[in-house]
Amino acid sequence: MSHTGYGGQVWYSNHNTGVVIVQMATLDTPSASSTPQVNQARVELLGKIDAFLSQ
């Protein structure tokens, strides 16, 4: 199963093994790494991973 987040983040999860692989998007510029949108995307992605692992 594959899930896509904001900015191109992708995470793959396997309910049978509990394995989660996260592929973060490459940012165009170093200053882009601290924008509110990027920070929110990270928080949401971590929330999705946490929810999956809690199942």
PDBQT receptor file of N, H, CA, C and O in Angstrom, charges set to zero:
ATOM      1  N   MET A   1       0.847  -1.156   0.000  1.00  0.00    +0.000 N 
ATOM      2  CA  MET A   1       0.000   0.000   0.000  1.00  0.00    +0.000 C 
ATOM      3  C   MET A   1       0.898   1.226   0.000  1.00  0.00    +0.000 C 
ATOM      4  O   MET A   1       1.931   1.233   0.670  1.00  0.00    +0.000 OA
ATOM      5  N   SER A   2       0.532   2.233  -0.720  1.00  0.00    +0.000 N 
ATOM      6  H   SER A   2      -0.306   2.227  -1.265  1.00  0.00    +0.000 HD
ATOM      7  CA  SER A   2       1.335   3.449  -0.851  1.00  0.00    +0.000 C 
ATOM      8  C   SER A   2       0.469   4.658  -0.528  1.00  0.00    +0.000 C 
ATOM      9  O   SER A   2      -0.704   4.712  -0.897  1.00  0.00    +0.000 OA
ATOM     10  N   HIS A   3       1.059   5.628   0.166  1.00  0.00    +0.000 N 
ATOM     11  H   HIS A   3       2.012   5.584   0.466  1.00  0.00    +0.000 HD
ATOM     12  CA  HIS A   3       0.343   6.849   0.531  1.00  0.00    +0.000 C 
ATOM     13  C   HIS A   3       1.185   8.040   0.093  1.00  0.00    +0.000 C 
ATOM     14  O   HIS A   3       2.403   8.020   0.267  1.00  0.00    +0.000 OA
ATOM     15  N   THR A   4       0.584   9.051  -0.457  1.00  0.00    +0.000 N 
ATOM     16  H   THR A   4      -0.406   9.068  -0.599  1.00  0.00    +0.000 HD
ATOM     17  CA  THR A   4       1.316  10.237  -0.892  1.00  0.00    +0.000 C 
ATOM     18  C   THR A   4       0.926  11.424  -0.033  1.00  0.00    +0.000 C 
ATOM     19  O   THR A   4      -0.256  11.647   0.228  1.00  0.00    +0.000 OA
ATOM     20  N   GLY A   5       1.922  12.189   0.408  1.00  0.00    +0.000 N 
ATOM     21  H   GLY A   5       2.882  12.007   0.196  1.00  0.00    +0.000 HD
ATOM     22  CA  GLY A   5       1.671  13.389   1.208  1.00  0.00    +0.000 C 
ATOM     23  C   GLY A   5       1.936  14.632   0.390  1.00  0.00    +0.000 C 
ATOM     24  O   GLY A   5       2.060  14.565  -0.833  1.00  0.00    +0.000 OA
ATOM     25  N   TYR A   6       2.022  15.757   1.056  1.00  0.00    +0.000 N 
ATOM     26  H   TYR A   6       1.922  15.812   2.049  1.00  0.00    +0.000 HD
ATOM     27  CA  TYR A   6       2.278  17.030   0.391  1.00  0.00    +0.000 C 
ATOM     28  C   TYR A   6       3.725  17.109  -0.081  1.00  0.00    +0.000 C 
ATOM     29  O   TYR A   6       4.616  16.544   0.552  1.00  0.00    +0.000 OA
ATOM     30  N   GLY A   7       3.959  17.797  -1.171  1.00  0.00    +0.000 N 
ATOM     31  H   GLY A   7       3.234  18.257  -1.685  1.00  0.00    +0.000 HD
ATOM     32  CA  GLY A   7       5.310  18.060  -1.636  1.00  0.00    +0.000 C 
ATOM     33  C   GLY A   7       6.039  16.842  -2.147  1.00  0.00    +0.000 C 
ATOM     34  O   GLY A   7       7.258  16.882  -2.314  1.00  0.00    +0.000 OA
ATOM     35  N   GLY A   8       5.331  15.764  -2.399  1.00  0.00    +0.000 N 
ATOM     36  H   GLY A   8       4.340  15.731  -2.263  1.00  0.00    +0.000 HD
ATOM     37  CA  GLY A   8       5.955  14.585  -2.968  1.00  0.00    +0.000 C 
ATOM     38  C   GLY A   8       6.413  13.542  -1.975  1.00  0.00    +0.000 C 
ATOM     39  O   GLY A   8       7.010  12.544  -2.377  1.00  0.00    +0.000 OA
ATOM     40  N   GLN A   9       6.154  13.736  -0.679  1.00  0.00    +0.000 N 
ATOM     41  H   GLN A   9       5.669  14.547  -0.353  1.00  0.00    +0.000 HD
ATOM     42  CA  GLN A   9       6.519  12.697   0.266  1.00  0.00    +0.000 C 
ATOM     43  C   GLN A   9       5.685  11.456  -0.030  1.00  0.00    +0.000 C 
ATOM     44  O   GLN A   9       4.489  11.544  -0.308  1.00  0.00    +0.000 OA
ATOM     45  N   VAL A  10       6.325  10.322   0.034  1.00  0.00    +0.000 N 
ATOM     46  H   VAL A  10       7.296  10.250   0.260  1.00  0.00    +0.000 HD
ATOM     47  CA  VAL A  10       5.616   9.067  -0.184  1.00  0.00    +0.000 C 
ATOM     48  C   VAL A  10       6.005   8.115   0.932  1.00  0.00    +0.000 C 
ATOM     49  O   VAL A  10       7.175   8.019   1.301  1.00  0.00    +0.000 OA
ATOM     50  N   TRP A  11       5.023   7.419   1.463  1.00  0.00    +0.000 N 
ATOM     51  H   TRP A  11       4.072   7.497   1.164  1.00  0.00    +0.000 HD
ATOM     52  CA  TRP A  11       5.381   6.382   2.422  1.00  0.00    +0.000 C 
ATOM     53  C   TRP A  11       4.675   5.103   2.057  1.00  0.00    +0.000 C 
ATOM     54  O   TRP A  11       3.510   5.100   1.659  1.00  0.00    +0.000 OA
ATOM     55  N   TYR A  12       5.405   4.015   2.200  1.00  0.00    +0.000 N 
ATOM     56  H   TYR A  12       6.351   4.018   2.524  1.00  0.00    +0.000 HD
ATOM     57  CA  TYR A  12       4.919   2.694   1.859  1.00  0.00    +0.000 C 
ATOM     58  C   TYR A  12       4.755   1.916   3.158  1.00  0.00    +0.000 C 
ATOM     59  O   TYR A  12       5.645   1.934   4.008  1.00  0.00    +0.000 OA
ATOM     60  N   SER A  13       3.640   1.244   3.316  1.00  0.00    +0.000 N 
ATOM     61  H   SER A  13       2.916   1.229   2.626  1.00  0.00    +0.000 HD
ATOM     62  CA  SER A  13       3.407   0.497   4.539  1.00  0.00    +0.000 C 
ATOM     63  C   SER A  13       2.941  -0.913   4.219  1.00  0.00    +0.000 C 
ATOM     64  O   SER A  13       2.250  -1.152   3.229  1.00  0.00    +0.000 OA
ATOM     65  N   ASN A  14       3.333  -1.832   5.075  1.00  0.00    +0.000 N 
ATOM     66  H   ASN A  14       3.894  -1.638   5.880  1.00  0.00    +0.000 HD
ATOM     67  CA  ASN A  14       2.930  -3.222   4.938  1.00  0.00    +0.000 C 
ATOM     68  C   ASN A  14       2.323  -3.654   6.264  1.00  0.00    +0.000 C 
ATOM     69  O   ASN A  14       3.039  -3.804   7.254  1.00  0.00    +0.000 OA
ATOM     70  N   HIS A  15       1.006  -3.857   6.293  1.00  0.00    +0.000 N 
ATOM     71  H   HIS A  15       0.424  -3.736   5.489  1.00  0.00    +0.000 HD
ATOM     72  CA  HIS A  15       0.322  -4.221   7.533  1.00  0.00    +0.000 C 
ATOM     73  C   HIS A  15       0.761  -5.591   8.047  1.00  0.00    +0.000 C 
ATOM     74  O   HIS A  15       0.699  -5.837   9.252  1.00  0.00    +0.000 OA
ATOM     75  N   ASN A  16       1.196  -6.475   7.178  1.00  0.00    +0.000 N 
ATOM     76  H   ASN A  16       1.246  -6.276   6.199  1.00  0.00    +0.000 HD
ATOM     77  CA  ASN A  16       1.600  -7.817   7.604  1.00  0.00    +0.000 C 
ATOM     78  C   ASN A  16       2.917  -7.816   8.364  1.00  0.00    +0.000 C 
ATOM     79  O   ASN A  16       3.089  -8.583   9.311  1.00  0.00    +0.000 OA
ATOM     80  N   THR A  17       3.839  -6.968   7.960  1.00  0.00    +0.000 N 
ATOM     81  H   THR A  17       3.699  -6.344   7.191  1.00  0.00    +0.000 HD
ATOM     82  CA  THR A  17       5.161  -6.950   8.595  1.00  0.00    +0.000 C 
ATOM     83  C   THR A  17       5.370  -5.751   9.504  1.00  0.00    +0.000 C 
ATOM     84  O   THR A  17       6.291  -5.750  10.320  1.00  0.00    +0.000 OA
ATOM     85  N   GLY A  18       4.522  -4.719   9.377  1.00  0.00    +0.000 N 
ATOM     86  H   GLY A  18       3.773  -4.720   8.714  1.00  0.00    +0.000 HD
ATOM     87  CA  GLY A  18       4.701  -3.509  10.169  1.00  0.00    +0.000 C 
ATOM     88  C   GLY A  18       5.797  -2.607   9.638  1.00  0.00    +0.000 C 
ATOM     89  O   GLY A  18       6.216  -1.670  10.318  1.00  0.00    +0.000 OA
ATOM     90  N   VAL A  19       6.268  -2.881   8.423  1.00  0.00    +0.000 N 
ATOM     91  H   VAL A  19       5.928  -3.643   7.871  1.00  0.00    +0.000 HD
ATOM     92  CA  VAL A  19       7.357  -2.101   7.838  1.00  0.00    +0.000 C 
ATOM     93  C   VAL A  19       6.800  -0.824   7.221  1.00  0.00    +0.000 C 
ATOM     94  O   VAL A  19       5.809  -0.854   6.491  1.00  0.00    +0.000 OA
ATOM     95  N   VAL A  20       7.444   0.290   7.519  1.00  0.00    +0.000 N 
ATOM     96  H   VAL A  20       8.249   0.314   8.112  1.00  0.00    +0.000 HD
ATOM     97  CA  VAL A  20       7.086   1.576   6.926  1.00  0.00    +0.000 C 
ATOM     98  C   VAL A  20       8.351   2.181   6.343  1.00  0.00    +0.000 C 
ATOM     99  O   VAL A  20       9.357   2.310   7.041  1.00  0.00    +0.000 OA
ATOM    100  N   ILE A  21       8.312   2.551   5.075  1.00  0.00    +0.000 N 
ATOM    101  H   ILE A  21       7.495   2.446   4.508  1.00  0.00    +0.000 HD
ATOM    102  CA  ILE A  21       9.443   3.193   4.408  1.00  0.00    +0.000 C 
ATOM    103  C   ILE A  21       8.983   4.578   3.979  1.00  0.00    +0.000 C 
ATOM    104  O   ILE A  21       7.959   4.717   3.311  1.00  0.00    +0.000 OA
ATOM    105  N   VAL A  22       9.734   5.599   4.358  1.00  0.00    +0.000 N 
ATOM    106  H   VAL A  22      10.567   5.487   4.901  1.00  0.00    +0.000 HD
ATOM    107  CA  VAL A  22       9.366   6.974   4.030  1.00  0.00    +0.000 C 
ATOM    108  C   VAL A  22      10.363   7.533   3.032  1.00  0.00    +0.000 C 
ATOM    109  O   VAL A  22      11.573   7.446   3.239  1.00  0.00    +0.000 OA
ATOM    110  N   GLN A  23       9.855   8.109   1.948  1.00  0.00    +0.000 N 
ATOM    111  H   GLN A  23       8.872   8.179   1.780  1.00  0.00    +0.000 HD
ATOM    112  CA  GLN A  23      10.687   8.785   0.959  1.00  0.00    +0.000 C 
ATOM    113  C   GLN A  23      10.285  10.247   0.978  1.00  0.00    +0.000 C 
ATOM    114  O   GLN A  23       9.183  10.600   0.558  1.00  0.00    +0.000 OA
ATOM    115  N   MET A  24      11.176  11.096   1.462  1.00  0.00    +0.000 N 
ATOM    116  H   MET A  24      12.071  10.810   1.803  1.00  0.00    +0.000 HD
ATOM    117  CA  MET A  24      10.880  12.526   1.523  1.00  0.00    +0.000 C 
ATOM    118  C   MET A  24      11.239  13.172   0.195  1.00  0.00    +0.000 C 
ATOM    119  O   MET A  24      12.169  12.741  -0.486  1.00  0.00    +0.000 OA
ATOM    120  N   ALA A  25      10.500  14.202  -0.164  1.00  0.00    +0.000 N 
ATOM    121  H   ALA A  25       9.744  14.553   0.390  1.00  0.00    +0.000 HD
ATOM    122  CA  ALA A  25      10.763  14.928  -1.398  1.00  0.00    +0.000 C 
ATOM    123  C   ALA A  25      12.045  15.740  -1.267  1.00  0.00    +0.000 C 
ATOM    124  O   ALA A  25      12.417  16.157  -0.170  1.00  0.00    +0.000 OA
ATOM    125  N   THR A  26      12.708  15.957  -2.380  1.00  0.00    +0.000 N 
ATOM    126  H   THR A  26      12.406  15.618  -3.271  1.00  0.00    +0.000 HD
ATOM    127  CA  THR A  26      13.876  16.824  -2.412  1.00  0.00    +0.000 C 
ATOM    128  C   THR A  26      13.398  18.263  -2.525  1.00  0.00    +0.000 C 
ATOM    129  O   THR A  26      12.550  18.576  -3.360  1.00  0.00    +0.000 OA
ATOM    130  N   LEU A  27      13.936  19.129  -1.693  1.00  0.00    +0.000 N 
ATOM    131  H   LEU A  27      14.625  18.874  -1.015  1.00  0.00    +0.000 HD
ATOM    132  CA  LEU A  27      13.534  20.530  -1.721  1.00  0.00    +0.000 C 
ATOM    133  C   LEU A  27      14.349  21.283  -2.764  1.00  0.00    +0.000 C 
ATOM    134  O   LEU A  27      15.532  21.005  -2.959  1.00  0.00    +0.000 OA
ATOM    135  N   ASP A  28      13.710  22.231  -3.427  1.00  0.00    +0.000 N 
ATOM    136  H   ASP A  28      12.749  22.457  -3.268  1.00  0.00    +0.000 HD
ATOM    137  CA  ASP A  28      14.381  22.986  -4.489  1.00  0.00    +0.000 C 
ATOM    138  C   ASP A  28      15.492  23.875  -3.957  1.00  0.00    +0.000 C 
ATOM    139  O   ASP A  28      16.540  24.006  -4.590  1.00  0.00    +0.000 OA
ATOM    140  N   THR A  29      15.275  24.481  -2.811  1.00  0.00    +0.000 N 
ATOM    141  H   THR A  29      14.423  24.375  -2.297  1.00  0.00    +0.000 HD
ATOM    142  CA  THR A  29      16.273  25.384  -2.247  1.00  0.00    +0.000 C 
ATOM    143  C   THR A  29      16.404  25.120  -0.753  1.00  0.00    +0.000 C 
ATOM    144  O   THR A  29      15.449  24.663  -0.125  1.00  0.00    +0.000 OA
ATOM    145  N   PRO A  30      17.568  25.398  -0.173  1.00  0.00    +0.000 N 
ATOM    146  CA  PRO A  30      17.730  25.190   1.268  1.00  0.00    +0.000 C 
ATOM    147  C   PRO A  30      16.728  25.990   2.091  1.00  0.00    +0.000 C 
ATOM    148  O   PRO A  30      16.262  25.508   3.123  1.00  0.00    +0.000 OA
ATOM    149  N   SER A  31      16.384  27.207   1.655  1.00  0.00    +0.000 N 
ATOM    150  H   SER A  31      16.762  27.599   0.816  1.00  0.00    +0.000 HD
ATOM    151  CA  SER A  31      15.455  28.028   2.425  1.00  0.00    +0.000 C 
ATOM    152  C   SER A  31      14.043  27.454   2.419  1.00  0.00    +0.000 C 
ATOM    153  O   SER A  31      13.238  27.779   3.291  1.00  0.00    +0.000 OA
ATOM    154  N   ALA A  32      13.742  26.609   1.448  1.00  0.00    +0.000 N 
ATOM    155  H   ALA A  32      14.396  26.345   0.740  1.00  0.00    +0.000 HD
ATOM    156  CA  ALA A  32      12.408  26.014   1.371  1.00  0.00    +0.000 C 
ATOM    157  C   ALA A  32      12.171  25.003   2.483  1.00  0.00    +0.000 C 
ATOM    158  O   ALA A  32      11.027  24.649   2.766  1.00  0.00    +0.000 OA
ATOM    159  N   SER A  33      13.238  24.537   3.112  1.00  0.00    +0.000 N 
ATOM    160  H   SER A  33      14.168  24.825   2.883  1.00  0.00    +0.000 HD
ATOM    161  CA  SER A  33      13.096  23.486   4.115  1.00  0.00    +0.000 C 
ATOM    162  C   SER A  33      12.423  23.958   5.392  1.00  0.00    +0.000 C 
ATOM    163  O   SER A  33      12.002  23.130   6.200  1.00  0.00    +0.000 OA
ATOM    164  N   SER A  34      12.310  25.264   5.597  1.00  0.00    +0.000 N 
ATOM    165  H   SER A  34      12.652  25.937   4.940  1.00  0.00    +0.000 HD
ATOM    166  CA  SER A  34      11.724  25.748   6.841  1.00  0.00    +0.000 C 
ATOM    167  C   SER A  34      10.436  26.543   6.628  1.00  0.00    +0.000 C 
ATOM    168  O   SER A  34      10.030  27.294   7.515  1.00  0.00    +0.000 OA
ATOM    169  N   THR A  35       9.795  26.397   5.486  1.00  0.00    +0.000 N 
ATOM    170  H   THR A  35      10.125  25.788   4.765  1.00  0.00    +0.000 HD
ATOM    171  CA  THR A  35       8.551  27.125   5.253  1.00  0.00    +0.000 C 
ATOM    172  C   THR A  35       7.433  26.511   6.094  1.00  0.00    +0.000 C 
ATOM    173  O   THR A  35       7.499  25.329   6.433  1.00  0.00    +0.000 OA
ATOM    174  N   PRO A  36       6.419  27.287   6.432  1.00  0.00    +0.000 N 
ATOM    175  CA  PRO A  36       5.292  26.736   7.197  1.00  0.00    +0.000 C 
ATOM    176  C   PRO A  36       4.619  25.551   6.495  1.00  0.00    +0.000 C 
ATOM    177  O   PRO A  36       4.169  24.613   7.154  1.00  0.00    +0.000 OA
ATOM    178  N   GLN A  37       4.550  25.593   5.167  1.00  0.00    +0.000 N 
ATOM    179  H   GLN A  37       4.916  26.355   4.632  1.00  0.00    +0.000 HD
ATOM    180  CA  GLN A  37       3.923  24.498   4.428  1.00  0.00    +0.000 C 
ATOM    181  C   GLN A  37       4.722  23.206   4.571  1.00  0.00    +0.000 C 
ATOM    182  O   GLN A  37       4.144  22.135   4.761  1.00  0.00    +0.000 OA
ATOM    183  N   VAL A  38       6.040  23.301   4.482  1.00  0.00    +0.000 N 
ATOM    184  H   VAL A  38       6.509  24.170   4.328  1.00  0.00    +0.000 HD
ATOM    185  CA  VAL A  38       6.889  22.116   4.620  1.00  0.00    +0.000 C 
ATOM    186  C   VAL A  38       6.797  21.580   6.039  1.00  0.00    +0.000 C 
ATOM    187  O   VAL A  38       6.693  20.370   6.239  1.00  0.00    +0.000 OA
ATOM    188  N   ASN A  39       6.833  22.463   7.020  1.00  0.00    +0.000 N 
ATOM    189  H   ASN A  39       6.917  23.446   6.857  1.00  0.00    +0.000 HD
ATOM    190  CA  ASN A  39       6.726  22.024   8.407  1.00  0.00    +0.000 C 
ATOM    191  C   ASN A  39       5.393  21.333   8.660  1.00  0.00    +0.000 C 
ATOM    192  O   ASN A  39       5.351  20.307   9.338  1.00  0.00    +0.000 OA
ATOM    193  N   GLN A  40       4.305  21.879   8.127  1.00  0.00    +0.000 N 
ATOM    194  H   GLN A  40       4.340  22.713   7.576  1.00  0.00    +0.000 HD
ATOM    195  CA  GLN A  40       2.990  21.262   8.303  1.00  0.00    +0.000 C 
ATOM    196  C   GLN A  40       2.933  19.904   7.621  1.00  0.00    +0.000 C 
ATOM    197  O   GLN A  40       2.354  18.963   8.163  1.00  0.00    +0.000 OA
ATOM    198  N   ALA A  41       3.526  19.792   6.437  1.00  0.00    +0.000 N 
ATOM    199  H   ALA A  41       3.997  20.556   5.996  1.00  0.00    +0.000 HD
ATOM    200  CA  ALA A  41       3.548  18.512   5.729  1.00  0.00    +0.000 C 
ATOM    201  C   ALA A  41       4.296  17.467   6.540  1.00  0.00    +0.000 C 
ATOM    202  O   ALA A  41       3.876  16.311   6.593  1.00  0.00    +0.000 OA
ATOM    203  N   ARG A  42       5.392  17.854   7.168  1.00  0.00    +0.000 N 
ATOM    204  H   ARG A  42       5.733  18.793   7.125  1.00  0.00    +0.000 HD
ATOM    205  CA  ARG A  42       6.144  16.909   8.004  1.00  0.00    +0.000 C 
ATOM    206  C   ARG A  42       5.308  16.443   9.189  1.00  0.00    +0.000 C 
ATOM    207  O   ARG A  42       5.283  15.254   9.508  1.00  0.00    +0.000 OA
ATOM    208  N   VAL A  43       4.627  17.375   9.837  1.00  0.00    +0.000 N 
ATOM    209  H   VAL A  43       4.647  18.341   9.578  1.00  0.00    +0.000 HD
ATOM    210  CA  VAL A  43       3.786  17.027  10.987  1.00  0.00    +0.000 C 
ATOM    211  C   VAL A  43       2.682  16.060  10.562  1.00  0.00    +0.000 C 
ATOM    212  O   VAL A  43       2.416  15.076  11.253  1.00  0.00    +0.000 OA
ATOM    213  N   GLU A  44       2.043  16.340   9.430  1.00  0.00    +0.000 N 
ATOM    214  H   GLU A  44       2.259  17.139   8.870  1.00  0.00    +0.000 HD
ATOM    215  CA  GLU A  44       0.968  15.473   8.954  1.00  0.00    +0.000 C 
ATOM    216  C   GLU A  44       1.491  14.092   8.575  1.00  0.00    +0.000 C 
ATOM    217  O   GLU A  44       0.843  13.085   8.861  1.00  0.00    +0.000 OA
ATOM    218  N   LEU A  45       2.642  14.036   7.941  1.00  0.00    +0.000 N 
ATOM    219  H   LEU A  45       3.169  14.854   7.708  1.00  0.00    +0.000 HD
ATOM    220  CA  LEU A  45       3.215  12.753   7.557  1.00  0.00    +0.000 C 
ATOM    221  C   LEU A  45       3.563  11.929   8.786  1.00  0.00    +0.000 C 
ATOM    222  O   LEU A  45       3.276  10.733   8.831  1.00  0.00    +0.000 OA
ATOM    223  N   LEU A  46       4.179  12.553   9.782  1.00  0.00    +0.000 N 
ATOM    224  H   LEU A  46       4.413  13.525   9.746  1.00  0.00    +0.000 HD
ATOM    225  CA  LEU A  46       4.507  11.832  11.008  1.00  0.00    +0.000 C 
ATOM    226  C   LEU A  46       3.247  11.360  11.720  1.00  0.00    +0.000 C 
ATOM    227  O   LEU A  46       3.238  10.282  12.315  1.00  0.00    +0.000 OA
ATOM    228  N   GLY A  47       2.184  12.155  11.665  1.00  0.00    +0.000 N 
ATOM    229  H   GLY A  47       2.191  13.030  11.182  1.00  0.00    +0.000 HD
ATOM    230  CA  GLY A  47       0.915  11.742  12.256  1.00  0.00    +0.000 C 
ATOM    231  C   GLY A  47       0.338  10.516  11.568  1.00  0.00    +0.000 C 
ATOM    232  O   GLY A  47      -0.191   9.622  12.227  1.00  0.00    +0.000 OA
ATOM    233  N   LYS A  48       0.439  10.473  10.242  1.00  0.00    +0.000 N 
ATOM    234  H   LYS A  48       0.869  11.200   9.707  1.00  0.00    +0.000 HD
ATOM    235  CA  LYS A  48      -0.050   9.314   9.493  1.00  0.00    +0.000 C 
ATOM    236  C   LYS A  48       0.755   8.065   9.832  1.00  0.00    +0.000 C 
ATOM    237  O   LYS A  48       0.191   6.984  10.001  1.00  0.00    +0.000 OA
ATOM    238  N   ILE A  49       2.063   8.214   9.929  1.00  0.00    +0.000 N 
ATOM    239  H   ILE A  49       2.521   9.092   9.792  1.00  0.00    +0.000 HD
ATOM    240  CA  ILE A  49       2.909   7.067  10.266  1.00  0.00    +0.000 C 
ATOM    241  C   ILE A  49       2.594   6.584  11.676  1.00  0.00    +0.000 C 
ATOM    242  O   ILE A  49       2.485   5.380  11.906  1.00  0.00    +0.000 OA
ATOM    243  N   ASP A  50       2.446   7.508  12.621  1.00  0.00    +0.000 N 
ATOM    244  H   ASP A  50       2.534   8.486  12.434  1.00  0.00    +0.000 HD
ATOM    245  CA  ASP A  50       2.123   7.148  13.995  1.00  0.00    +0.000 C 
ATOM    246  C   ASP A  50       0.782   6.422  14.067  1.00  0.00    +0.000 C 
ATOM    247  O   ASP A  50       0.655   5.425  14.778  1.00  0.00    +0.000 OA
ATOM    248  N   ALA A  51      -0.217   6.913  13.339  1.00  0.00    +0.000 N 
ATOM    249  H   ALA A  51      -0.114   7.723  12.761  1.00  0.00    +0.000 HD
ATOM    250  CA  ALA A  51      -1.531   6.267  13.328  1.00  0.00    +0.000 C 
ATOM    251  C   ALA A  51      -1.438   4.858  12.758  1.00  0.00    +0.000 C 
ATOM    252  O   ALA A  51      -2.076   3.937  13.268  1.00  0.00    +0.000 OA
ATOM    253  N   PHE A  52      -0.653   4.686  11.712  1.00  0.00    +0.000 N 
ATOM    254  H   PHE A  52      -0.135   5.434  11.297  1.00  0.00    +0.000 HD
ATOM    255  CA  PHE A  52      -0.485   3.364  11.111  1.00  0.00    +0.000 C 
ATOM    256  C   PHE A  52       0.179   2.403  12.086  1.00  0.00    +0.000 C 
ATOM    257  O   PHE A  52      -0.266   1.266  12.246  1.00  0.00    +0.000 OA
ATOM    258  N   LEU A  53       1.241   2.858  12.736  1.00  0.00    +0.000 N 
ATOM    259  H   LEU A  53       1.603   3.781  12.607  1.00  0.00    +0.000 HD
ATOM    260  CA  LEU A  53       1.971   1.983  13.650  1.00  0.00    +0.000 C 
ATOM    261  C   LEU A  53       1.159   1.664  14.903  1.00  0.00    +0.000 C 
ATOM    262  O   LEU A  53       1.437   0.674  15.579  1.00  0.00    +0.000 OA
ATOM    263  N   SER A  54       0.171   2.479  15.218  1.00  0.00    +0.000 N 
ATOM    264  H   SER A  54      -0.055   3.283  14.669  1.00  0.00    +0.000 HD
ATOM    265  CA  SER A  54      -0.664   2.249  16.399  1.00  0.00    +0.000 C 
ATOM    266  C   SER A  54      -1.757   1.216  16.148  1.00  0.00    +0.000 C 
ATOM    267  O   SER A  54      -2.419   0.779  17.090  1.00  0.00    +0.000 OA
ATOM    268  N   GLN A  55      -1.953   0.822  14.904  1.00  0.00    +0.000 N 
ATOM    269  H   GLN A  55      -1.416   1.177  14.139  1.00  0.00    +0.000 HD
ATOM    270  CA  GLN A  55      -3.020  -0.139  14.567  1.00  0.00    +0.000 C 
ATOM    271  C   GLN A  55      -2.672  -1.525  15.031  1.00  0.00    +0.000 C 
ATOM    272  O   GLN A  55      -3.452  -2.456  14.832  1.00  0.00    +0.000 OA
TER     273      GLN A  55
